[in-house]
Each structure stands twice: as structure tokens, then as C-alpha cells.
Amino acid sequence: MKTRLPRGLMIVALFQFIAPVILPPATLASTSPFFWVLLVVVFGLLGYNLLHRRAWSRLATIFVQGFSILVHILVGVGHAATTGTADAWLLGTFVVSMLLSGAILYYVDLPDVQVLMQ
């Protein structure tokens, strides 16, 4: 018999797309519609499979959130190196995004969630 899904896992499954998408407003406005459709499809499949307790979806979530942190760090360092200054919007959105991705990584890696997803 399957146990009930924890509320935290439901929240992660439904809203994990927010962390990688937190970007400065100018960047969000210039993004193509194809990217948004692709994002909805990928995170929709990932969330659906998390809700159905597929083990690979937990690993994919770890990969996506970890990759998001790495990309934000590299883009932030690259931007600061080329312009010589730190943009306040860029820095703020990157910090918030990395904190949310870190929280998702922490939650998904808890022993209770790992056992539930096997």
C-alpha cells in the first residue's frame, strides 16, 4: 500500500520550475516563446513523475537544481568579469534562485523522501 505524499514533495513537484526561472526582468522579457513552451513541458513531466514517485524524477530534480546553481554562479562571475560591476538585479535574482534551488536540493535529499521515492 502506498503512503500519502508529503506536502513538501507536492510543493516541490508543482513549483520547482520557479527557482531556475528567477531572472532579471529584462532577461525574462527577451526570452523566446519556444523556451517557455519547452520549460513547461520539461517541468510538467518532471513534476508529474515526482508525484508518481518515480526514482529517476528525484535524480532529475537533483540534476536540474544543481545545474541551475552552477549556471547562476558562472553567469554571475562571467557578467562581473566582463562589465567590471555587479548588476543589482542580476545579483539579487541569482541569490534568490540559488537559495530556492538549495532548499529544493536539501528537501529532495532527505532520507524520508529518498525512501519514499524508491
C-alpha positions in Angstrom: 0.0 0.0 0.0 1.3 3.4 -1.0 1.5 6.1 1.7 0.3 9.6 1.2 2.7 12.0 -0.4 4.2 14.6 1.9 3.1 18.1 1.4 6.7 19.3 0.8 7.1 16.9 -2.1 3.9 18.1 -3.7 5.1 21.7 -3.4 8.5 20.8 -4.9 6.8 18.9 -7.8 4.4 21.8 -8.6 6.7 24.8 -8.1 10.3 23.6 -8.7 10.3 25.5 -12.0 10.4 28.8 -10.2 14.0 28.6 -8.9 15.7 28.2 -12.3 13.5 30.8 -13.9 14.1 33.6 -11.4 16.0 36.1 -13.7 16.1 39.9 -14.1 13.0 41.4 -15.7 14.9 42.4 -18.9 16.1 38.8 -19.4 12.6 37.4 -18.9 11.1 39.8 -21.4 13.6 38.9 -24.1 13.2 35.1 -23.8 11.6 33.4 -26.8 8.2 31.7 -26.5 9.7 28.4 -27.6 11.9 28.4 -24.5 8.8 28.9 -22.3 6.9 26.0 -24.0 10.0 23.8 -23.6 10.2 24.8 -19.9 6.6 24.0 -19.3 6.9 20.6 -20.9 10.1 19.6 -19.1 9.0 20.7 -15.7 5.5 19.3 -16.2 6.9 15.9 -17.0 9.3 16.1 -14.1 6.6 17.2 -11.6 4.1 14.6 -12.8 6.7 11.8 -12.3 7.7 13.2 -8.9 4.1 12.9 -7.8 4.0 9.3 -9.1 7.2 8.6 -7.1 9.5 7.7 -9.9 13.0 7.3 -8.7 14.5 8.9 -11.8 12.5 12.0 -11.3 14.2 12.6 -7.9 17.6 12.3 -9.6 16.5 14.6 -12.4 15.3 17.2 -9.9 18.7 17.0 -8.2 20.5 17.4 -11.5 18.3 20.3 -12.7 18.5 22.3 -9.4 22.2 21.6 -9.0 22.8 22.7 -12.7 20.8 25.8 -12.0 23.0 26.8 -9.1 26.2 26.2 -11.2 24.8 28.2 -14.2 23.8 31.1 -12.0 27.3 31.2 -10.4 29.1 31.0 -13.8 26.9 33.6 -15.4 27.2 35.9 -12.4 31.0 35.6 -12.4 31.2 36.0 -16.2 29.0 39.1 -16.1 31.1 40.7 -13.3 34.3 39.9 -15.2 33.2 41.4 -18.5 31.4 44.5 -17.1 33.6 45.1 -14.1 30.5 45.8 -12.0 27.8 43.7 -10.3 24.3 44.5 -11.6 21.9 44.7 -8.6 19.0 42.9 -10.4 21.3 40.2 -11.6 22.9 39.6 -8.2 19.6 39.7 -6.3 17.8 37.3 -8.6 20.7 34.9 -8.7 21.0 34.8 -4.9 17.2 34.1 -4.5 17.3 31.5 -7.3 20.3 29.7 -5.7 18.7 29.7 -2.3 15.5 28.2 -3.6 17.4 25.6 -5.6 19.4 24.8 -2.5 16.3 24.4 -0.4 14.8 22.0 -3.0 18.0 20.0 -3.1 18.0 19.8 0.7 14.4 18.6 0.8 14.7 16.1 -2.0 17.8 14.6 -0.4 16.2 14.0 3.0 16.2 10.3 4.0 12.4 10.1 4.3 12.0 11.4 0.7 14.7 9.1 -0.6 12.9 6.0 0.9 9.5 7.2 -0.4 10.9 7.6 -3.9 12.4 4.1 -4.2 
